[in-house]
Amino acid sequence: MSPLREAVLLQMRLRGFAGKTFDAYIYALEELCRYYRRPLESLTCAEVQRFLDEVITVRKRAWATVNVYFSAYRFLYEQVLKRSASGFSIPPRGRSGKRPGVLNREEVERLIGTPRNVKHRALLGMAYGSGLRVSEVVRVKIADIDRGRMMLRVEQGKGHKDRYTVLSSRALTLLEELWRRERPEVYFFTGSDGDRPLNDCTAQAVYYNALRVSGVRRVGGIHVLRHCFATHLMEAGVDIYTIRRWMGHTSLVTTGRYMHVTAGHLATIKSPLDTLYAAGPTTAVRERRRRDPSLKRQARTRAAPRRQTA
């Protein structure tokens, strides 16, 4: 598989794929090779589809994981091996109907305030306060802080895109306290060597430990704080276009997935039918009553309380 592996890596480098995409695609290709114990070039489309069915029905992999397998095999056979549509075709995968988990504001406050280590509190505060992915929050630099505009520069986020997002004053206070204690030179959140950014897995461990100690219900990993950022902004009335820009989404469809809101917020919303009658007679009804006095008398009769009979 070595020459083919090099060809795949070359095409991914030319397209500017992220490092995690490299690892995920190579792993999916290795899984397919191990399953058939034959060179991938010799496999037919039907054989690839059978393996995908194995992954879905027998191994029961998560929706997102299966999508990676689909994408990896399309990339190999269509982009690298240049097979035609008649020679290789697998059905498209739709979007998952699963909605992101979300915590309420009180739970987020308790979660962020739980760690004794200021670095850990600042890490969780930045993930929620600026809506950052775990790979983005561990790479926050001192130079990324724009105190004048209270904005945070996210350098080379997902898709190799730079963006600006909101900077929380509370998170800034935590970062300042962290800087006074540890005097970091480049990154706020560094590993044991003090130079390189904190590992993503370590950041996840910080989140899960805070979750366990605080007693907050578990609805997902540290990415939940990013979900909460978007959902709570929508509940506060911030427009979806601003949230999309702060989140770094290319499509509004992606941002729209966060439009699910908590049950408490839904309970405050009334049906338009209720608000229609709560506001009293409409202008058209009042105009008809003015023109026809009998309609006005009927309305008064219906509104008058009934007399109690012995």
Secondary structure, DSSP 8 states (H G I E B T S, - for coil): -HHHHHHHHHHHHHTT--HHHHHHHHHHHHHHHHHHTS-GGG--HHHHHHHHHIIIIIS---HHHHHHHHHHHHIIIIIIS---TTT-----------------HHHHHHHHH--SSHHHHHHHHHHHHTT--HHHHTT-BGGGEETTTTEEEE-S-TTS--EEEE--HHHHHHHHHHHHHH--SSBSSB-TTSSSB--HHHHHHHHHHHHHHHT----SSTHHHHHHHHHHHHHTT--HHHHHHHHT-S-HHHHHGGG---HHHHHT---HHHHHHHT-S-HHHHHHHHH-HHHHHHHHHHHS------
